[in-house]
């Protein structure tokens, strides 16, 4: 296991257990009680904060195809080249030119804005969600909502702010919006295979996904301080700006990047409470990783739940073997699915126990990717006032699981979650 970069003494001394005090330049107002009321047939005006690959994918492949009347009226990115490039793309693709901003706070002041999609680096998600909610805007925030233990305090504040408002916040864990997740939930409740006691999942790839990311090559091309956000100041670093997912200060690597999808699905289909204990271990062993990075590229995270089951998430960059596989283990057999972001057509049998139950799928046909359904669910809830399928309660539970994994990996020891105090601490 890689040597921990956070000492046990420092972990406790610096208040990382309860969440370090973040010097965020956030709006100090109280949460807005109501967003603008949206009629059943009224157009919803959306702003995009973060015009990178994921943000553009959400707009082009999830928002645009959704069965809803929407318009992209504003975009924001700190990298000038990307902002200008996407501005041209939107005009060609959508037939309109949205207002362009370099500061997301200015975007939130756009007079016609109803909702925002947040697709920025993970360490910015909580603060930007808080600001958007305080501005009365509905939010779709990409996963992970939080990635490293340093952000626990602002993460708890984000959950509290959203819960105190009437704002609709959808976390970007789209796997729960397709037909597969409800089918798995109903199957578990049916007791067909008896008691569920273990869930295992893998997400693997030959090369760490952050290795080939591109970004600005000089500070003049971007807003470096806005990128750092709530992190300490330092000279411009082009590689850190582009490959932030590979730097542990900003990201827990695949714990936040991939396990968030898996564990949110676990919470959705089982109806369980927060995890109680966590053991995580791993390191940096992938041959193709960049030596400038320090986030883990090999991780195993084990979580215990009071409902009587445990989970195991495994990532091994360097090989794609067993990629996107999930096994739900019951006393009478096994249910197999794909990974949390897209479960595919779940299949069950008495595999692993005996041969009494032949393989059978839960759905009559293989479902499509659930991204469009996830956005439609968010938009429908803006109009109805109901809670979306990956609301902030799910987001908080998912985030706590991710932070427990990051804390255990960093400390090299088991950690527990105190739900009453909203703290993660060494066991």
N, C-alpha and C positions, 0 to 999 in steps of 0.2 A: 504493500500500500504506500502511496506517495506520502512524504512527510507533510504534516499539517502546517499551513502557513499562519494559523491562528493558534496561539498558545491557550491552554485551558485558563490560565490566570488572566490573560488579556481578554479572553472571551467574556469572562465575568466582570472584570474591571471596567471595560469599555461599554458595558451595558448592551452588548450584542444580543444577549439572551432576550432582553425585552425590546430590542430594536434600538439601534444607535440614533441619537437625536440628529435628524437630517436638517441641514441648513437650506431649506427649500424656499424659493421665492414664490410662495403660493398665495392665492387669494385668501384674505383673512375673513371674508364674509361667511355667514352661516349658510348651510345648504339651502338651495332654492326649494321652496315647498312645492312648486308646480312648474313644469315646463309648459310651453305654449300648447293649448289644447289642439289636437290634430283631428280634423274631421275624417270620416270614413273615405271620402273621395278627394281629400285635399292632398296636394303634392307635398312630399317631405323633402326639404332642402338639407343636403348633407355636405359636410366639410371633411376633407381627408387631412389628417395630421401625420405626416411621414409618407413620402412618395417613393419609397424603395420598392423592391420587388414584391413584398407581401402586400403592402398597401395598394399597389396597382392591381395585383391579382384579385384582392377583395372587391375592388370597384368593378373590374372588367368581368369577372367570372362568378361573382356572388351577388353583388348589388344590382348590376345592370340586368341580368336575366331574371331577377326576382319579380314575382307577380305583384308589383306595387308601383305607384306613381312617385318616382324619386328624381331628384336632379342634383348633380354635383355643382355646388355654387361657390366653393372655396377650397383651396388646397394650400398646404404649408410644408416647407422643407427647409432645413438650414443649409443644405448644400445647393448653391446657386445653380450649378449645371443641371442637377436632377430636377429642380423646381422648373427651370425654363424648358427642359426637355418634356416633362410631363404636361406642362401647360399646352404645348403644341400637340401632344398626343390626344388630350381630352377634346381639343377643338375639332380634330379630325374624326375622332371616334364618336363623340356625343353631339357634335354640331353646336357646341357652345363653348365659351371660354370662361372658366371660373375665375374669381378673384384670387390672386396669388399673394402669399404672405411668407416672410422669413421667420416670424415670431408667432407661435401658436396662440398666444394670448390676444394678439390682434385679430386672428381668425375668429376667436370666440366672441369678438365684438361685432362680427358681421351681422347686419340688421335682419337678414332673411334666414339666418341659420336655425335649423331645428335640431340637428343631431350631428355627431362627429364619429368618424372611424379613427381610432388611435393605433398606428402601426409604426411606432418609434422604438428605439432601443428599450429593453425591458426595465432598466433602472429609472426610466422616465414615466412609466405607465401609471403608477399610483398617483403621483403629483398631478399629472395632466388630467387624469380622471376626476380628481378632486376639483380642479379648476373648472372643468367642463360642467360638472354637476352644479357647482356654485354659480355658474353662468346660466343655468337652466337648460342645458343641452343634453339630450339623450346620448348614450355612449355605446359604441361597439369597441371594446378594447381587446387587442390581440393578446394571446397567451404567450408567455406566462404573465399573469398580472403582477407577479413578483418573482424574483429569481434567487436573491442572496440574502443572508441573514441580516446584513446591514440595514435592510429596508423594512424590517418587521414593524417598526413604530409607525412609519407613514402608511404601511399596508393596513394596519389596524385602524388608522385614522380614515383611510379610504373606505373601508367597509362601513365604519360608523357614519361617515358622511353620506354615502349612498343610501343606507338604511333609514336615515333621517329625512330623506327627500322623497319626492314622487317621481324621480327620474328613472327611466328604464335603462339599465346597464346590462348588456349582454357580453359575457366573456367569450373569447374566440375559440372555444372548445366545441367545434361544430359537430363532432361525432354523436352527440346526444340528440340532435335534431332530426336525424334520419329515422326510418322505421326499425332499424336494427336494434338500437339501444332500448326502446320500449319493449321490443320482443324479448330481449334478454332479461329485462326487468320482470316481465310477466312470467317467463320461464322459471326464473329463480323462485319467485313467489309460489309457483304451482307445486313445487316440491317433487317434480318428476324424477329427479336424480337424488333426492334426499338433501342432506345438509351440505351447503357450500362451506369449504374450509380453507381453500387456497386459490389465489389467482396469480399467474405468472405471465409476464409479457416481455417481449424483446423488440428493440428498434435499433437497427444496425446499418452501417454504410461503410464502404471502403475508405472514404476520406472524410475527415471532420468537415461539417458543412460550412464552417466559417473560413476555411483556408482560401477560397477563391473569391471572396467578397471584395468589391472595389469601392473606393471612396475618393474624396478630395486629396490632392497631393500638396496643397499649401493652405496655410491658415486663411489667406485672403479669399479662398474659394468657399469658405464655410463660416459658421458661427461656433467656434471651438468651445467657448464658455457655455453655450446653450447645449452642446453635446454633453459636456461634463455634468451639467445640470446640478445635482446635489453631491457631486464628488469633488475632492480637493483639486485645486488649480495646479496646472503643470504646463510645460511647453507643449506646443502642438505635436501630435504623433499621428502621422498619416495611417500607419498600420492599425493602431488602436482604434481610430475613427472608423475604419472599414471593417475590421475583424473583431469588434467589441465582444461578440458572442464567445470568442476564445479567451477572453481575459476575465479571470475570476472576480475581479473587483466589480465587474458589471454583470456577470453571468455565471450561473452554476453549470454551464455547458448543457449536456443532454438531460440533466435533472430537471431544469426548468424548460429547456427547449423541447423535450420529447415526453418526459414522464408526466408532465402536466396534462397532456391529452389522455394518457392511460388512466391516471388516478382520478381525473374528473369523471370518466366513464364508470369507474368502480363505484364512486359515490352515488352516481345517478342510478345505476341498475340495482344496487343493494339497498339504498336508502339509509346507509350507515351514518354514524356520527364521525367526528374528527378521528384521525389516527391517534393512538395513545403512545406508542413507542416506535423508535426508528433506529436501525443500524445501516450505515452506508459505508462502502469502501470502494477503492479504485485508485486511479492514478492517470499518468500520462505515458502510454505505451504505444499508441498508434504510430506506425512508421511514417505516415504521410502528414503528420501534424506539423505546424509551424513552430519552431523552437522559441519564438518570441511570445507565444501564448502560454498561459498557465492554468486555464480551466481544465478540469478532468476530461479525458476522452475515453476512458474506460470506467464504468460505474455499475455497481450493484446496490440497489436500495431495497431494504426490507422494512415493511410497515406492519404493525399490529393494530387490530381493531377490536373494540370491546364487543362487537357483534359476534365474535367467535371465529374470525378468519384472518388470514395474513396475506400480504401481497409481496411479490418480488418483481422488480423492474431491472432489466439488464440491458446495457448498451455496450457494444464493442465496435468502435471505429477501427477500420483496418480490414474488415470483412463484412459482407452483407448476408452471411449465412443466418438463417432463422429470422430474417428481417420481418417486422410487422406481423408477429404471431402472438396470440394471447390464448391461454388455457384457463378455463374456470374448472376447478377440480371439486367434485362432489363425492359423497360416500358411495354413490352407485354409478359413477361414470364421469365423463368430461364433456364440456361445451367448448368448442374451438371457434374463435373469431379472428379477424385481422386486428389491426392496431386501433387505438382509441379514437384517432381522428376520422377513421372510416372502418367500421366493423365488418363490412362485407355482409355475406349471408351466413349467420351463425349456424353451426352444425353440432349436434349432440349425439352421443352414443354411450355405451357402457365401457368405452375404451379405458384401459388402465385398471379395470376391476374384473370384468368377465366379458363374454360375448353375447349376452342375453338381449341387448338392445342394439339394433342395427343403426347405422348412421342415418340421420334425418336432418334436413335443414328447417330452420324456423320460419323462413319466408318462402313464398311460392316462386319468387324470381329474385335475382341478384339486384340489390338496390343501387341507385346512382350515388355519386359523391354528395354528402349532405350539406355542402357549403351554401347553396341557394336556399335550402329549407331553413338553415340557421338564420340567415338574414331576414327571410320572410317572417320567421317567428319573432325576431326583434321588432320588425316594422309593425306586425299585427299587434304586438304588446304596446307599442307607442300609441296606437289608436284605441285599444281596449282598456289600458291601465293594468292589465294582468302582468304577472312576472314571467320573464322569458325562461327558456329551457336551461340556460347556463347563467342564471342570475348571480348577484353578488354574494349570496350565501354559498352557492356552489363555488364561486370564485375564491372566497375566503378559505373554504375547506381545502380546495385544490392548492392554494398558495401555502397554507400551513404545511401540507404534506411535502411540497417542494422545499420549503425552508428547513423542515426537519431533515430532509435528505442532505441539503447543503451543510447544515450545522454538524450533522454526524460525520460527514466526509471530512470537513475542515478540522474537527476536533479529534477524529480517530477514535470515537467512542459512542456508546448508545446515548440517545437523547429522548426526552419525554415532552409531551405537550400538556400544559396546564390550561384547560379550557376556561376556568373561572378567571384566572389572571391574564389569560391570552399571552402566555409566555412559553418559550421553548428553552429547556435547560438540560444540562447533563444529567443522566440518570444516576 
